[in-house]
Amino acid sequence: MSRLKITQTKSGIGYKKNQKETLRSLGLKRMHDTVVKEDRPEIRGMVATVVHLVTVEEVD
């Protein structure tokens, strides 16, 4: 199964509470933090919520 490398590129300051909580749920605490998650529909949905704050790459 493929994996997603998710990097926070913008701060969550000034955005809605649910978007800040989504960043936390993904494991991103500050700018330029990177996490690697399994490519699952739940993770894709979280990324779609904060797509303007993160960059996503597929890794093997």
SETOR-703883 format. One record per residue (C-alpha): residue in one letter; x, y, z; residue number from 1. Coordinates in nm, 3 decimals, padded with zeros to 5 digits, m for minus. Example, Ala and Ser with C-alpha at 12.3 -4.5 7.8 and 13.67 -1.06 7.14 Angstrom:
<rs>
R/A/01.230/m00.450/00.780/1
R/S/01.367/m00.106/00.714/2
</rs>
This chain:
<rs>
R/M/00.000/00.000/00.000/1
R/S/00.129/00.344/m00.082/2
R/R/00.204/00.610/00.174/3
R/L/00.161/00.986/00.184/4
R/K/00.427/01.231/00.300/5
R/I/00.241/01.531/00.443/6
R/T/00.429/01.854/00.523/7
R/Q/00.275/02.160/00.686/8
R/T/00.366/02.466/00.477/9
R/K/00.144/02.735/00.632/10
R/S/00.044/02.819/00.987/11
R/G/m00.302/02.732/01.117/12
R/I/m00.332/03.072/01.286/13
R/G/m00.637/03.259/01.163/14
R/Y/m00.812/02.952/01.024/15
R/K/m01.118/02.770/01.157/16
R/K/m01.093/02.555/01.467/17
R/N/m01.172/02.235/01.279/18
R/Q/m00.879/02.297/01.044/19
R/K/m00.639/02.347/01.336/20
R/E/m00.771/02.026/01.495/21
R/T/m00.724/01.840/01.167/22
R/L/m00.359/01.946/01.156/23
R/R/m00.318/01.812/01.512/24
R/S/m00.493/01.486/01.419/25
R/L/m00.250/01.439/01.133/26
R/G/00.036/01.484/01.381/27
R/L/00.149/01.825/01.255/28
R/K/00.239/02.062/01.538/29
R/R/00.434/02.341/01.368/30
R/M/00.537/02.463/01.027/31
R/H/00.766/02.237/00.824/32
R/D/00.669/01.930/01.030/33
R/T/00.645/01.619/00.815/34
R/V/00.457/01.296/00.878/35
R/V/00.420/00.980/00.670/36
R/K/00.076/00.819/00.678/37
R/E/m00.087/00.525/00.501/38
R/D/m00.289/00.628/00.195/39
R/R/m00.641/00.564/00.328/40
R/P/m00.971/00.742/00.262/41
R/E/m00.974/00.884/00.617/42
R/I/m00.634/01.044/00.572/43
R/R/m00.727/01.174/00.225/44
R/G/m01.035/01.340/00.378/45
R/M/m00.826/01.509/00.646/46
R/V/m00.580/01.632/00.383/47
R/A/m00.868/01.768/00.174/48
R/T/m00.979/01.976/00.475/49
R/V/m00.638/02.144/00.509/50
R/V/m00.510/02.122/00.150/51
R/H/m00.428/02.496/00.155/52
R/L/m00.199/02.448/00.459/53
R/V/m00.004/02.135/00.356/54
R/T/00.180/01.973/00.066/55
R/V/00.134/01.605/m00.010/56
R/E/00.365/01.362/m00.188/57
R/E/00.327/00.991/m00.252/58
R/V/00.616/00.776/m00.131/59
R/D/00.679/00.402/m00.154/60
</rs>
